Amino acid sequence: MTIIVPFNWPIAILGAALPHALLAGNTAIVKPPPSAPLATTRVVQRVAEKLPPGVLNVVTGEDQNMSGLIQNTDIAKVCFTGSVNGGKRIAEMAAKSLTRVTLELGGNDAAIFAEDAVIDDTHLDRLYAAIFDSTGQICMNAKRVYVHSSRLDELVAGLETRLNNAVIGYGLDEGTTMGPLHQPAQKAFVEEIIQEAKDNGADVREYGTLPTGDLAGGNFLRPALV
């Protein structure tokens, strides 16, 4: 079995797949994300020390060089969490050998507030976290919010209060509430989405202050409501 995990929450996602594979008596190969391989690799190494040699393995490298982890006839299943385009490529490769796949890809999740919804601090905090946790880099984050017109201003005001209080900065600083995006490519991707919204006439409101000094120019973006 091949398990391919993404850059966001890689160890948690590994924990959702690997134990079941091992308990069912399978050998496994784990492919960490190329942009953040170290923590996942170390976890796999520690677990592998408790198992017979060869039962659990880790292979690092760029995604384009990993076709053998999918097309090799010794691979009975591929479990992939990542982008839609990555899932398409894996499905195409796996189809040649009819290898079974589980694909957990990018979502387009919605939050819905009906006319009688409870919009208090507790629910606004949950909504804010559902949108912006991990700087929005989670496939299950809420990308769309549908709210009854009579409650729109109330909900927007609640989110704006939280966004105006966001502290953008180095992720390990105690006062930081929103860290950077994962890498320059991720920042460019989000900037492209925001610009696309503006080009299509959307009202884009950005909040917070970007870091200065040594952190200036990093992978930071001001959070936005569209």
Phi and psi in degrees as a GROMACS rama.xvg file:
@    title "Ramachandran Plot"
@    xaxis  label "Phi"
@    yaxis  label "Psi"
@TYPE xy
-109.056  130.278  THR-2
-119.05  118.063  ILE-3
-112.722  119.672  ILE-4
-111.78  153.777  VAL-5
-90.6087  177.354  PRO-6
-71.9512  -26.8953  PHE-7
-95.0706  122.477  ASN-8
58.1534  46.1867  TRP-9
-64.5839  -37.3255  PRO-10
-73.5092  -39.1142  ILE-11
-63.3657  -42.1691  ALA-12
-69.2498  -36.7736  ILE-13
-60.3542  -39.8302  LEU-14
-66.8216  -18.0919  GLY-15
-83.4538  -15.23  ALA-16
-117.108  -44.8292  ALA-17
-62.48  -46.5528  LEU-18
-57.2787  -39.5304  PRO-19
-65.8632  -39.6209  HIS-20
-63.3541  -44.8168  ALA-21
-69.6636  -41.1403  LEU-22
-64.7315  -26.9504  LEU-23
-83.4341  0.883967  ALA-24
90.1366  16.3064  GLY-25
-90.676  153.315  ASN-26
-86.1736  157.621  THR-27
-143.082  146.708  ALA-28
-118.759  126.863  ILE-29
-104.675  130.401  VAL-30
-111.511  104.82  LYS-31
-72.704  164.163  PRO-32
-67.2706  136.537  PRO-33
-64.3301  -25.8511  PRO-34
-87.4754  -8.76017  SER-35
-152.576  65.9837  ALA-36
-89.1616  -17.4574  PRO-37
-69.3511  -49.2965  LEU-38
-63.5745  -44.5417  ALA-39
-62.8665  -43.5043  THR-40
-59.8157  -42.7471  THR-41
-66.594  -40.2728  ARG-42
-61.7106  -45.5203  VAL-43
-62.3852  -41.2385  VAL-44
-60.319  -43.0525  GLN-45
-66.0853  -40.9212  ARG-46
-67.8056  -40.4746  VAL-47
-62.4595  -28.5407  ALA-48
-62.5952  -23.981  GLU-49
-93.2158  0.110314  LYS-50
-117.033  161.11  LEU-51
-58.6313  148.938  PRO-52
-55.5424  135.686  PRO-53
89.5081  -9.81415  GLY-54
-71.8956  -42.1836  VAL-55
-125.999  127.868  LEU-56
-134.013  159.277  ASN-57
-132.175  136.804  VAL-58
-129.42  122.557  VAL-59
-106.885  162.7  THR-60
143.12  178.854  GLY-61
-72.4376  146.934  GLU-62
-58.9851  -36.7961  ASP-63
-68.9755  -11.9327  GLN-64
-102.164  13.0939  ASN-65
-109.686  21.579  MET-66
-61.8288  -29.8285  SER-67
-63.5409  -24.5778  GLY-68
-76.0707  -8.18182  LEU-69
-117.227  -42.0072  ILE-70
-90.6878  -16.016  GLN-71
-59.8975  133.723  ASN-72
-68.3621  -13.1454  THR-73
-79.5914  -11.842  ASP-74
-86.4581  116.824  ILE-75
-89.1457  -25.1119  ALA-76
-155.395  148.45  LYS-77
-121.443  128.958  VAL-78
-114.392  114.222  CYS-79
-124.219  132.387  PHE-80
-122.726  121.929  THR-81
173.342  -150.691  GLY-82
-77.259  162.752  SER-83
-63.4582  -45.0058  VAL-84
-63.5664  -39.5398  ASN-85
-63.0818  -40.3053  GLY-86
-63.2913  -38.807  GLY-87
-62.2956  -43.88  LYS-88
-64.0122  -41.3044  ARG-89
-65.911  -41.9912  ILE-90
-61.9263  -39.0741  ALA-91
-64.4943  -44.5838  GLU-92
-67.1174  -42.3482  MET-93
-67.4958  -27.286  ALA-94
-64.1047  -28.8417  ALA-95
-65.2252  -29.8175  LYS-96
-114.146  7.66838  SER-97
56.1686  32.183  LEU-98
-70.5428  134.011  THR-99
-71.3032  144.496  ARG-100
-133.526  147.635  VAL-101
-119.821  119.574  THR-102
-117.575  113.892  LEU-103
-107.075  103.774  GLU-104
-111.257  -176.999  LEU-105
-61.2373  139.125  GLY-106
-100.893  171.802  GLY-107
-135.05  57.2903  ASN-108
-73.0887  148.95  ASP-109
-119.349  146.188  ALA-110
-109.622  135.193  ALA-111
-122.655  127.403  ILE-112
-119.897  109.53  PHE-113
-77.7877  175.706  ALA-114
-60.1637  -34.3839  GLU-115
-98.6678  18.8299  ASP-116
-65.8711  148.084  ALA-117
-85.2344  114.117  VAL-118
-115.796  77.89  ILE-119
-112.773  -175.706  ASP-120
-60.123  -38.2123  ASP-121
-61.1569  -47.5368  THR-122
-74.2549  -32.73  HIS-123
-68.0176  -38.5126  LEU-124
-62.4401  -40.3563  ASP-125
-66.2063  -41.5338  ARG-126
-64.7196  -44.4908  LEU-127
-58.3917  -45.0453  TYR-128
-65.5446  -37.8601  ALA-129
-65.638  -24.7579  ALA-130
-92.1345  -46.3146  ILE-131
-111.443  1.57363  PHE-132
-58.5319  141.804  ASP-133
55.8674  36.8883  SER-134
55.6783  33.0581  THR-135
77.8544  6.41542  GLY-136
-95.3896  56.1442  GLN-137
-135.828  134.276  ILE-138
-63.2053  -27.4889  CYS-139
-90.0012  0.276132  MET-140
-61.1643  151.801  ASN-141
-75.811  117.437  ALA-142
-96.2848  -20.9802  LYS-143
-132.402  142.22  ARG-144
-125.187  119.264  VAL-145
-103.408  123.481  TYR-146
-136.747  140.4  VAL-147
-58.6308  139.178  HIS-148
-56.0756  -31.5492  SER-149
-71.8055  -14.7205  SER-150
-113.359  2.68234  ARG-151
-61.1432  -51.7732  LEU-152
-60.3933  -38.6139  ASP-153
-63.1025  -44.3638  GLU-154
-70.5052  -43.261  LEU-155
-61.6219  -42.5502  VAL-156
-61.1322  -40.0473  ALA-157
-64.7391  -41.8608  GLY-158
-68.0039  -39.6126  LEU-159
-62.3353  -39.1932  GLU-160
-57.9893  -44.0627  THR-161
-70.6242  -37.6523  ARG-162
-68.8476  -37.7181  LEU-163
-66.7114  -22.5614  ASN-164
-93.1269  -0.312906  ASN-165
-67.0148  136.054  ALA-166
-109.129  108.22  VAL-167
-91.9713  126.674  ILE-168
179.147  -164.582  GLY-169
-59.6688  128.679  TYR-170
-61.8379  -24.6416  GLY-171
-94.4243  -1.87205  LEU-172
-72.2083  138.335  ASP-173
-59.7564  -35.9564  GLU-174
-85.5417  -7.48705  GLY-175
-72.3535  133.679  THR-176
-112.233  -14.4388  THR-177
-143.555  116.869  MET-178
-88.8467  -167.761  GLY-179
-79.4319  167.339  PRO-180
-73.7594  163.353  LEU-181
-63.0164  -42.0398  HIS-182
-161.486  167.338  GLN-183
-54.2046  -37.6322  PRO-184
-64.09  -36.7039  ALA-185
-68.5546  -40.7452  GLN-186
-61.1999  -45.3919  LYS-187
-62.1649  -37.0195  ALA-188
-64.0318  -45.0164  PHE-189
-68.1527  -40.4777  VAL-190
-59.3932  -38.4187  GLU-191
-64.3608  -41.2117  GLU-192
-63.2216  -44.0885  ILE-193
-63.6768  -43.1051  ILE-194
-65.4569  -37.7615  GLN-195
-61.0612  -41.1695  GLU-196
-62.976  -43.3049  ALA-197
-63.4094  -43.0298  LYS-198
-63.0416  -25.9953  ASP-199
-94.6473  13.4935  ASN-200
88.9897  9.53229  GLY-201
-72.5871  148.665  ALA-202
-86.6944  104.115  ASP-203
-103  118.419  VAL-204
-110.568  124.018  ARG-205
-109.121  148.8  GLU-206
-132.839  164.074  TYR-207
80.3032  173.509  GLY-208
-121.883  132.685  THR-209
-74.5305  150.497  LEU-210
-62.8587  153.204  PRO-211
-118.708  -175.808  THR-212
68.832  -134.684  GLY-213
-63.52  -24.5085  ASP-214
-90.6875  -8.03404  LEU-215
-59.9504  137.524  ALA-216
83.6097  3.657  GLY-217
-76.0382  -168.489  GLY-218
-83.9143  52.1709  ASN-219
-108.255  140.722  PHE-220
-135.056  146.156  LEU-221
-72.0139  133.186  ARG-222
-64.0311  149.377  PRO-223
-135.266  151.685  ALA-224
-113.219  134.838  LEU-225
